[in-house]
Amino acid sequence: MDKIKQIIKNKDLLKKMVYILIMLFIFRIAAHVPIPGPDPESVRNFLAEAFKTNSVLSFLDIFSGGGISQFSIVMMGLGPYITASIIIQLLTMVFPKLEALSKEGEEGQRKINQYSRIIALPLAIVEGYAAIRFLQYSTSQTGADLLGSPSLAQWALMLLSIAGGTYFMMWLGELITEKGLGNGVSVLIFAGIVAKIPQSVGQSLQKIIISEYNPTEIVTQLAILIAMLVVVVAIIFITEGQRRLPISYAKQMRGAKLYGGIDSFLPVKLNISGVIPIIFAGAFMNIPTMIGFFSQAKNQTIASAATWIQETFNQQGLPYAIAFFVLVFSFTFFSTFLYFKPKDVAENLQKHGGFIPGIRPGTQTEKYLGWLVNRITLWGAIFLSLIAVLPFLVQLYTNVGNLVIGGTGLLIVVGVAIEVKNHIDAQIITRSYESI
């Protein structure tokens, strides 16, 4: 209650929270704007049935905030922009000019974001085309023909609508990042997942009321619910866990005054990158599904290769879980060193007269920080990867329905909620200092 009162009294914080709610409301409206072309009602009815049996569609729908299930203009969500950001980050590590640009502060980051937006356009068109063709293929398997044979002009209209929806999502995400709380991309994905919770809970309660579940299934569902609560506690514990690295500042004479000589600490989190590895890995795990479209290619070699990839990395198979584990593990390290750069931290400490007791400033501090972050991130990466693939393994060995959304969604929801909560706490503390 005290925190709620502090939020109400903090007008700036209250404005930011209201601003986020308005942006999320606009996003949910956009998620129901259909792509011009096919009959939206027929497509939605078909997808409602397809989602009951196809966990791949459910998994993809997470990252579009429900856009795929509605066949809306935001059906690709922020996927193209996320992929473009990954490409730019990789290029930054390869090309010195981009690396130098990334160190130019706000102006450099603005230019890098602009490059990401440019790359996102062709990616949105290609991924949108693949998604529509995948839908065509899925409907043809059931004997339905919801899309017909679109003309070139209709294709152009649909793909431009999808690209426009992606850019609209990017714009909303950047507005939330700039004027709201937390990372806008994460908040939008969070909103898309949370929007499904009332419907999922309602469906489960309805099945229990009409006795569709037998006693064994009810016990199983309760066990899953308890396990989810345990996982939530574990995620919070790992996300908030940190190593406090002692930092000492040498005394310095500036004019007639003596500065420094204080002790502080540098917090190194167990999971510095938050939910970004899950989002990155999820975007990459869409690739086998998109490649499956080429299984209908006229070239036999391409068709066979696409079929093999689609069957091998089927979401109900062990190879899929292994690939997802490896990607989450790898992206955890990759994202960590994007946010925490030992060389830059060591240089900043040295510039301000700070040092780690027992470690020489400069290169030795950089090496020590690199070693420490690697060791800490290893355990965080293992935990994050295990939690990410746990639903796949449960589904694989127990056949307990579709747990994909529950697992990946749970990680994102808890992670983003903690991130926003930390931003709110920071705003409250800042206001408290200003009022002194």
C-alpha positions in Angstrom: 0.0 0.0 0.0 2.8 2.4 0.8 4.3 1.9 -2.7 0.9 2.6 -4.3 0.6 5.8 -2.3 4.2 6.8 -3.4 3.3 6.1 -7.1 0.1 8.2 -6.8 2.0 11.1 -5.3 4.8 10.9 -7.9 3.1 12.7 -10.8 5.9 12.0 -13.3 5.8 8.3 -12.6 2.0 8.2 -12.7 2.1 9.9 -16.1 4.6 7.3 -17.4 2.4 4.5 -16.3 -0.7 6.0 -17.8 1.3 6.6 -21.0 2.3 2.9 -21.2 -1.3 1.8 -20.7 -2.4 4.1 -23.5 0.3 2.7 -25.8 -0.7 -0.9 -24.9 -4.4 -0.1 -25.6 -3.4 1.2 -29.1 -1.4 -2.0 -29.6 -4.3 -4.2 -28.7 -6.5 -2.4 -31.1 -3.9 -2.8 -33.9 -3.8 -6.6 -33.1 -7.4 -6.8 -34.3 -7.0 -4.8 -37.5 -7.2 -7.5 -40.3 -4.8 -7.6 -43.3 -6.7 -6.5 -46.4 -7.5 -9.3 -48.8 -8.9 -12.5 -47.4 -12.1 -12.8 -45.4 -10.9 -12.0 -41.8 -13.7 -13.9 -40.1 -13.1 -17.1 -42.1 -9.4 -16.9 -41.4 -9.8 -16.4 -37.7 -12.3 -19.3 -37.4 -9.8 -21.5 -39.2 -6.9 -20.3 -37.0 -8.9 -20.9 -33.9 -9.1 -24.6 -34.8 -5.5 -24.8 -36.1 -4.1 -23.4 -32.8 -5.7 -26.2 -30.9 -3.6 -28.8 -32.7 -0.6 -26.9 -34.0 1.8 -25.8 -31.2 4.1 -24.1 -33.7 1.4 -21.5 -34.5 0.9 -20.9 -30.8 4.6 -20.4 -30.2 4.8 -17.9 -33.1 1.8 -16.1 -31.8 3.6 -15.3 -28.6 6.0 -12.9 -30.3 3.3 -11.2 -32.4 1.2 -10.4 -29.3 -1.7 -12.4 -30.7 -1.4 -10.9 -34.2 -1.2 -14.2 -36.0 -4.3 -15.7 -34.4 -6.2 -12.5 -35.5 -4.4 -12.5 -39.0 -3.8 -8.8 -38.3 -1.4 -6.2 -39.7 0.9 -6.8 -36.7 1.0 -10.5 -37.3 4.8 -10.4 -37.6 5.1 -8.4 -34.4 8.6 -7.2 -33.6 10.2 -10.3 -35.0 11.8 -8.6 -38.0 13.1 -5.7 -35.9 14.5 -8.2 -33.3 16.3 -10.1 -36.1 17.6 -6.8 -37.6 18.9 -5.8 -34.2 20.8 -9.1 -33.8 22.3 -8.6 -37.3 23.5 -5.1 -36.4 24.9 -6.2 -33.1 26.9 -9.0 -34.9 28.1 -6.5 -37.5 29.2 -4.2 -34.7 31.5 -6.8 -33.4 33.0 -7.3 -36.9 33.3 -3.8 -38.3 35.4 -1.3 -36.3 33.4 1.7 -37.7 30.2 0.4 -36.3 31.9 -0.4 -33.0 33.2 3.1 -32.8 29.7 4.4 -33.7 28.2 2.4 -30.8 30.5 4.2 -28.4 29.4 7.7 -29.5 26.7 7.9 -26.9 23.1 8.8 -27.7 23.9 10.0 -31.2 25.7 6.8 -32.1 22.9 4.7 -30.7 20.4 6.6 -32.7 22.2 5.9 -35.9 22.5 2.2 -35.1 18.8 2.0 -34.4 18.2 3.7 -37.7 20.2 0.9 -39.4 18.1 -1.7 -37.6 14.9 -0.1 -38.9 16.2 -0.1 -42.5 17.2 -3.8 -42.3 13.8 -4.6 -40.7 11.9 -3.6 -43.8 13.0 -6.3 -46.2 12.9 -8.8 -43.3 9.3 -7.9 -42.6 8.3 -8.4 -46.2 10.1 -11.7 -46.6 8.8 -13.1 -43.2 5.3 -11.8 -44.0 5.4 -13.5 -47.4 6.6 -16.8 -45.7 3.9 -16.5 -43.1 1.1 -16.1 -45.6 2.4 -18.9 -47.8 2.6 -21.1 -44.6 -1.0 -20.2 -43.9 -1.9 -21.1 -47.5 -0.2 -24.5 -47.1 -1.8 -25.2 -43.7 -5.3 -24.4 -45.1 -4.8 -26.5 -48.2 -4.0 -29.5 -46.0 -7.5 -29.3 -44.6 -9.1 -28.9 -48.0 -9.9 -25.2 -47.3 -8.8 -22.3 -49.6 -9.2 -19.2 -47.5 -6.7 -17.0 -49.4 -7.5 -18.2 -53.0 -5.0 -17.0 -55.6 -4.0 -13.4 -54.8 -3.0 -11.1 -57.6 0.3 -9.2 -57.6 -1.5 -6.1 -56.5 -3.2 -8.0 -53.6 0.2 -9.5 -52.6 1.7 -6.1 -52.6 -1.1 -4.7 -50.4 -0.9 -7.6 -47.9 2.9 -7.4 -47.6 2.9 -3.6 -47.3 0.3 -3.9 -44.6 2.4 -6.4 -42.7 5.5 -4.2 -43.1 3.5 -1.2 -41.9 2.3 -3.1 -38.9 5.9 -4.1 -38.0 7.0 -0.4 -38.2 4.0 0.7 -36.2 5.0 -1.8 -33.5 8.6 -0.5 -33.6 7.3 3.0 -33.2 5.2 2.1 -30.2 8.1 0.2 -28.6 10.5 3.1 -29.0 7.9 5.5 -27.5 7.5 3.3 -24.5 11.3 3.0 -24.1 11.7 6.8 -24.4 8.8 8.0 -22.4 7.7 5.0 -20.3 9.3 2.4 -18.1 11.6 -0.4 -19.2 12.3 -1.8 -22.7 9.5 -1.1 -25.1 10.0 -4.3 -27.1 9.8 -6.5 -24.0 6.8 -4.6 -22.7 4.8 -5.1 -25.9 5.6 -8.9 -26.0 4.7 -9.0 -22.3 1.3 -7.3 -23.1 0.6 -9.8 -25.9 1.2 -12.8 -23.6 -0.8 -11.3 -20.6 -3.7 -10.5 -23.0 -4.2 -14.3 -23.4 -4.3 -15.2 -19.8 -8.0 -14.4 -19.1 -9.1 -16.5 -22.1 -6.8 -19.4 -21.1 -8.0 -19.4 -17.5 -11.6 -19.2 -18.7 -11.2 -22.2 -21.0 -9.6 -24.3 -18.2 -12.4 -23.4 -15.7 -15.0 -24.2 -18.3 -13.5 -27.6 -18.9 -13.5 -28.3 -15.2 -17.1 -27.2 -14.8 -18.4 -29.3 -17.6 -16.3 -32.3 -16.3 -14.3 -32.6 -19.4 -11.2 -33.3 -17.2 -11.2 -36.6 -15.4 -9.8 -36.6 -11.7 -6.3 -37.6 -12.9 -6.2 -34.7 -15.4 -7.4 -32.3 -12.7 -4.6 -33.4 -10.4 -2.1 -33.1 -13.2 -3.3 -29.5 -14.0 -3.0 -28.6 -10.3 0.5 -30.1 -10.2 1.5 -28.0 -13.2 0.1 -24.9 -11.5 2.1 -25.6 -8.4 5.2 -26.2 -10.6 4.6 -22.9 -12.4 4.5 -21.1 -9.0 7.8 -22.7 -8.0 9.3 -21.7 -11.3 8.2 -18.1 -10.8 9.9 -18.0 -7.4 13.1 -19.4 -9.0 13.0 -16.9 -11.8 12.6 -14.0 -9.4 15.5 -15.4 -7.2 17.8 -15.7 -10.2 16.8 -12.4 -11.8 17.4 -10.5 -8.6 20.5 -12.4 -7.7 23.8 -10.4 -7.9 27.4 -10.4 -6.9 28.5 -7.2 -5.2 32.0 -6.4 -6.3 33.9 -4.1 -3.8 35.2 -0.9 -5.3 37.5 1.6 -3.6 38.2 5.2 -4.8 41.6 6.7 -4.2 41.8 10.1 -2.5 42.5 13.0 -5.0 43.4 16.6 -4.4 41.3 19.0 -6.6 42.3 22.6 -5.8 42.2 23.0 -2.0 39.7 20.1 -1.5 40.3 16.4 -1.0 38.0 14.0 -2.8 37.6 10.2 -2.9 38.7 7.8 -0.3 35.3 6.0 -0.2 34.3 2.4 -0.6 31.4 1.3 -2.8 30.4 -1.8 -4.8 29.7 -2.8 -8.4 26.6 -5.0 -8.7 27.0 -7.8 -11.2 23.7 -9.6 -11.8 23.5 -13.4 -12.3 21.3 -12.7 -15.4 22.4 -9.3 -16.8 20.6 -9.7 -20.1 17.1 -10.4 -18.6 14.6 -11.9 -21.1 16.4 -10.7 -24.2 18.0 -14.2 -24.8 14.6 -15.8 -24.8 13.2 -13.3 -27.3 16.3 -13.7 -29.6 16.2 -17.5 -29.4 12.5 -17.5 -30.1 13.0 -15.4 -33.2 15.6 -17.8 -34.5 13.5 -20.9 -33.7 10.9 -19.6 -36.2 13.4 -20.3 -39.0 12.6 -24.1 -39.3 8.9 -23.4 -39.6 9.5 -20.8 -42.3 11.9 -23.2 -44.2 9.2 -25.8 -44.1 7.4 -23.8 -46.8 10.1 -24.9 -49.3 9.0 -28.5 -48.8 6.6 -27.9 -51.7 9.4 -26.6 -54.0 9.7 -28.1 -57.5 13.4 -28.8 -56.9 13.6 -32.2 -55.2 16.8 -31.5 -53.3 15.4 -28.2 -51.8 12.1 -29.9 -51.0 13.8 -32.9 -49.3 16.1 -30.6 -47.3 13.2 -28.4 -46.2 11.1 -31.4 -45.2 14.0 -32.9 -43.2 14.6 -29.6 -41.3 10.9 -29.2 -40.6 10.5 -32.8 -39.4 13.8 -32.8 -37.4 13.1 -29.6 -35.6 9.4 -30.3 -35.0 8.4 -28.6 -31.8 7.4 -31.9 -30.3 10.8 -33.4 -30.9 13.9 -33.6 -28.7 16.2 -31.9 -31.4 14.0 -28.8 -31.1 14.4 -28.6 -27.3 18.2 -29.1 -27.7 18.5 -26.4 -30.3 16.4 -24.0 -28.2 18.6 -24.8 -25.1 21.8 -24.0 -27.1 20.4 -20.8 -28.5 19.2 -19.5 -25.2 22.5 -20.4 -23.6 24.5 -18.8 -26.4 22.4 -15.6 -26.5 22.7 -15.2 -22.7 26.4 -14.8 -23.1 26.1 -12.7 -26.3 23.5 -10.3 -24.7 25.5 -10.1 -21.4 28.6 -8.7 -23.1 26.5 -6.3 -25.1 25.2 -4.7 -21.9 28.3 -5.3 -19.7 31.6 -4.6 -21.4 34.6 -5.3 -19.1 36.9 -3.0 -21.1 34.6 0.0 -20.8 33.9 -0.7 -17.1 37.6 -0.9 -16.3 38.3 2.3 -18.2 35.6 4.2 -16.4 36.8 3.0 -13.0 40.3 4.0 -13.8 39.2 7.5 -15.0 37.3 8.1 -11.8 40.1 6.8 -9.5 38.3 3.6 -8.7 39.8 0.1 -8.4 39.0 -3.4 -7.2 41.0 -4.2 -4.0 43.8 -6.5 -4.9 43.5 -6.0 -8.6 45.6 -3.6 -10.6 43.7 -0.9 -12.6 43.5 -1.1 -16.4 44.1 -4.4 -18.2 44.2 -6.6 -15.1 40.8 -5.2 -14.0 39.4 -5.8 -17.4 40.6 -9.5 -17.4 39.3 -10.0 -13.9 35.8 -8.5 -14.8 35.7 -10.7 -17.9 36.5 -13.8 -15.9 34.0 -12.9 -13.2 31.2 -12.2 -15.6 31.8 -15.4 -17.5 31.7 -17.5 -14.3 28.5 -15.8 -13.0 26.8 -15.8 -16.4 27.5 -19.5 -16.9 25.1 -20.4 -14.0 22.6 -17.8 -15.1 22.7 -19.2 -18.7 22.2 -22.8 -17.6 19.2 -21.9 -15.4 17.6 -19.7 -18.1 18.1 -22.5 -20.7 16.7 -25.2 -18.5 13.6 -23.1 -17.7 13.1 -22.3 -21.4 13.2 -26.0 -22.5 11.4 -27.5 -19.4 7.9 -27.1 -21.0 9.1 -28.9 -24.1 10.5 -31.8 -22.1 7.4 -32.1 -20.0 5.2 -32.2 -23.1 7.6 -34.6 -24.8 7.7 -37.2 -22.0 4.2 -36.8 -20.4 2.0 -35.7 -23.2 0.4 -33.1 -21.0 -1.1 -30.7 -23.6 0.6 -27.6 -25.0 2.9 -26.0 -22.4 5.0 -24.0 -24.8 3.2 -20.7 -24.2 3.3 -21.3 -20.4 7.0 -21.9 -20.3 8.4 -19.2 -22.6 5.6 -16.8 -21.7 6.3 -17.3 -18.0 9.9 -16.3 -18.4 9.1 -13.2 -20.4 6.2 -12.1 -18.1 8.2 -12.5 -14.9 11.3 -10.9 -16.3 9.5 -7.9 -17.7 7.5 -7.5 -14.6 10.7 -7.4 -12.5 12.3 -4.9 -14.9 9.3 -2.5 -14.8 9.2 -2.9 -11.0 12.9 -2.0 -10.7 12.3 1.1 -12.9 9.4 2.1 -10.7 11.5 1.7 -7.6 14.3 3.8 -9.2 11.8 6.6 -10.0 10.5 6.6 -6.4 14.0 6.7 -4.9 14.9 9.6 -7.3 11.8 11.5 -6.2 12.7 10.9 -2.5 16.2 12.4 -3.0 14.8 15.4 -4.9 12.4 16.1 -2.1 15.1 16.2 0.5 
